[in-house]
Amino acid sequence: MTKSSAPCNQHFVLASRPQGEVKPTDFNLVDRPMPQPGKGEVLVETTYLAVEPAMRGWMEDRESYVPPVKIGELMRGQGTGVVIESDNPALPVGTAVSGMIGWRRYLVSDGRNTPLQKLPEATVPATALNVLGLTGLTAWFGMLDVGVPKKDDTVLVSGAAGATGSVAGQLARIAGARVIGIAGGKDKCAWLTQELGFDAAIDYKSEDTAGRVAALCPGGIDVYFDNVGGEILDIALDNLAMHARIALCGGISRYNESGPLPGPVNYFNLIYKRSRMEGFLVMDYAKRFPEAITGLVQYLESGELRHRETVFDGFEQMPDALINLFRGGNIGKQLVAVKP
Ligand SMILES: NC(=O)c1ccc[n+]([C@@H]2O[C@H](COP(=O)([O-])OP(=O)(O)OC[C@H]3O[C@@H](n4cnc5c(N)ncnc54)[C@H](OP(=O)(O)O)[C@@H]3O)[C@@H](O)[C@H]2O)c1
């Protein structure tokens, strides 16, 4: 990572396309002129930035569901901020907002060119980027619409102590299912079973994952919520119940690999078990976000749903926070407090 002088409005821009793991040198921290709000515009100071596995894909030069970030371009990312200058009556000074702010300290918007949503009065910014943001919405629609857990189903969740997995597993538990999480490390597994109400947790880094899944799911898996792909997806496919549903949310175990990726080895089990494996993208549910937010707020208020954030302090930590995610250093949502 290189750093230029005369700090004012710092941006992280993409310096190089990652080869394997993301490195700090894949980004440049550059100074840009302080933006000046014009007619109808607001100046927003970033408060928190979210860090997500999808960012690794956006750094590559290939089309996905969004265009790649270009070399030299501002790194894309969601965040929260506060309006510090305003010529827009809809967004007065002091308004807390969220949106695709990007990895920068300040931005100017008319509220539409970089769409900004007002945060509801009592919403904590970190929560707005986690369980009440795209993370919670991904868990909600992926689990409830694609996975469709029913009472007494056996539900398996990978990446279970991460942001999305931890919410998805709890939603299955609330639906009356028996929930088993897979996560890396004893502390993460203890959080799942002791605090989030998972029925069991498997530490895939130190346990025989295939053996434990088979032992914990003697009647097979009814719903598998997949955040990681790779070998763990193969293990889930080996243990399907009849008419099982696999919700393909992500595949972080393969995000650092390039070239043609190996597919699941045993997908014929989908035929034998008359099962369904379906990918989904949270943005496709945009029209239904309000109904999910209402449900998530209710579960938070009743105490049935819990969440956690791992927060790095300081804007300059953005690359390290992304690297941390791929090393499993986060519990719950990985965030950076831009202005600690
Ligand atoms: N479909 C959609 O619309 C949508 C939207 C948002 C996110 N996603 C996907 O959802 C998944 C979770 O995203 P998130 O933001 O909630 O991140 P997260 O789960 O909070 O963080 C990523 C976690 O992945 C685990 N991990 C890292 N490398 C791994 C590997 N090689 N094998 C297995 N696990 C590994 C780590 O936990 P451990 O310590 O347990 O390894 C890490 O904490 C990602 O695949 C992401 O791409 C999809």
The ligand as an SDF file (V2000), in Angstrom:
LIG
                    3D

 48 52  0  0  0  0  0  0  0  0999 V2000
  -26.0600  -14.1980   -2.3590 N   0  0  0  0  0  0  0  0  0  0  0  0
  -26.0330  -12.9700   -1.8520 C   0  0  0  0  0  0  0  0  0  0  0  0
  -26.8410  -12.0990   -2.1890 O   0  0  0  0  0  0  0  0  0  0  0  0
  -24.9900  -12.6530   -0.8280 C   0  0  0  0  0  0  0  0  0  0  0  0
  -25.0070  -11.4170   -0.1260 C   0  0  0  0  0  0  0  0  0  0  0  0
  -24.0470  -11.2040    0.8720 C   0  0  0  0  0  0  0  0  0  0  0  0
  -23.0780  -12.1660    1.1150 C   0  0  0  0  0  0  0  0  0  0  0  0
  -23.0780  -13.3240    0.3840 N   0  0  0  0  0  0  0  0  0  0  0  0
  -22.1060  -14.3920    0.6580 C   0  0  0  0  0  0  0  0  0  0  0  0
  -22.3510  -14.8340    1.9630 O   0  0  0  0  0  0  0  0  0  0  0  0
  -21.1630  -15.4100    2.5030 C   0  0  0  0  0  0  0  0  0  0  0  0
  -20.8960  -14.8320    3.8840 C   0  0  0  0  0  0  0  0  0  0  0  0
  -20.6540  -13.4270    3.7520 O   0  0  0  0  0  0  0  0  0  0  0  0
  -20.5100  -12.5030    5.0430 P   0  0  0  0  0  0  0  0  0  0  0  0
  -20.4730  -11.1030    4.5700 O   0  0  0  0  0  0  0  0  0  0  0  0
  -21.5340  -12.9100    6.0160 O   0  0  0  0  0  0  0  0  0  0  0  0
  -19.0590  -12.8800    5.5650 O   0  0  0  0  0  0  0  0  0  0  0  0
  -18.6960  -13.5890    6.9400 P   0  0  0  0  0  0  0  0  0  0  0  0
  -19.3400  -14.9300    6.9450 O   0  0  0  0  0  0  0  0  0  0  0  0
  -18.9650  -12.6640    8.0470 O   0  0  0  0  0  0  0  0  0  0  0  0
  -17.1270  -13.7270    6.8490 O   0  0  0  0  0  0  0  0  0  0  0  0
  -16.5230  -14.6760    6.0670 C   0  0  0  0  0  0  0  0  0  0  0  0
  -16.2410  -15.9620    6.8820 C   0  0  0  0  0  0  0  0  0  0  0  0
  -15.9350  -16.9900    5.9490 O   0  0  0  0  0  0  0  0  0  0  0  0
  -15.1670  -17.9540    6.5930 C   0  0  0  0  0  0  0  0  0  0  0  0
  -14.1190  -18.4420    5.6880 N   0  0  0  0  0  0  0  0  0  0  0  0
  -13.0790  -17.7440    5.1930 C   0  0  0  0  0  0  0  0  0  0  0  0
  -12.3440  -18.5450    4.3870 N   0  0  0  0  0  0  0  0  0  0  0  0
  -12.9560  -19.7560    4.3990 C   0  0  0  0  0  0  0  0  0  0  0  0
  -12.6780  -21.0020    3.7790 C   0  0  0  0  0  0  0  0  0  0  0  0
  -11.6150  -21.1610    2.9730 N   0  0  0  0  0  0  0  0  0  0  0  0
  -13.5160  -22.0480    4.0030 N   0  0  0  0  0  0  0  0  0  0  0  0
  -14.5810  -21.8970    4.8130 C   0  0  0  0  0  0  0  0  0  0  0  0
  -14.9040  -20.7420    5.4320 N   0  0  0  0  0  0  0  0  0  0  0  0
  -14.0900  -19.6900    5.2140 C   0  0  0  0  0  0  0  0  0  0  0  0
  -14.5540  -17.3210    7.8430 C   0  0  0  0  0  0  0  0  0  0  0  0
  -15.1190  -17.9480    8.9820 O   0  0  0  0  0  0  0  0  0  0  0  0
  -14.4800  -19.3090    9.6050 P   0  0  0  0  0  0  0  0  0  0  0  0
  -13.5990  -18.8560   10.7170 O   0  0  0  0  0  0  0  0  0  0  0  0
  -15.6900  -20.0410   10.0450 O   0  0  0  0  0  0  0  0  0  0  0  0
  -13.7240  -19.9800    8.5210 O   0  0  0  0  0  0  0  0  0  0  0  0
  -15.0200  -15.8750    7.7670 C   0  0  0  0  0  0  0  0  0  0  0  0
  -15.3070  -15.3560    9.0280 O   0  0  0  0  0  0  0  0  0  0  0  0
  -20.0660  -15.1290    1.4780 C   0  0  0  0  0  0  0  0  0  0  0  0
  -19.8600  -16.2740    0.7000 O   0  0  0  0  0  0  0  0  0  0  0  0
  -20.6440  -14.0000    0.6530 C   0  0  0  0  0  0  0  0  0  0  0  0
  -20.0830  -13.9470   -0.6250 O   0  0  0  0  0  0  0  0  0  0  0  0
  -24.0190  -13.5660   -0.5660 C   0  0  0  0  0  0  0  0  0  0  0  0
  1  2  1  0
  2  3  2  0
  2  4  1  0
  4  5  1  0
  4 48  2  0
  5  6  2  0
  6  7  1  0
  7  8  2  0
  8  9  1  0
  8 48  1  0
  9 10  1  0
  9 46  1  0
 10 11  1  0
 11 12  1  0
 11 44  1  0
 12 13  1  0
 13 14  1  0
 14 15  2  0
 14 16  1  0
 14 17  1  0
 17 18  1  0
 18 19  2  0
 18 20  1  0
 18 21  1  0
 21 22  1  0
 22 23  1  0
 23 24  1  0
 23 42  1  0
 24 25  1  0
 25 26  1  0
 25 36  1  0
 26 27  1  0
 26 35  1  0
 27 28  2  0
 28 29  1  0
 29 30  1  0
 29 35  2  0
 30 31  1  0
 30 32  2  0
 32 33  1  0
 33 34  2  0
 34 35  1  0
 36 37  1  0
 36 42  1  0
 37 38  1  0
 38 39  2  0
 38 40  1  0
 38 41  1  0
 42 43  1  0
 44 45  1  0
 44 46  1  0
 46 47  1  0
M  CHG  2   8   1  16  -1
M  END
$$$$
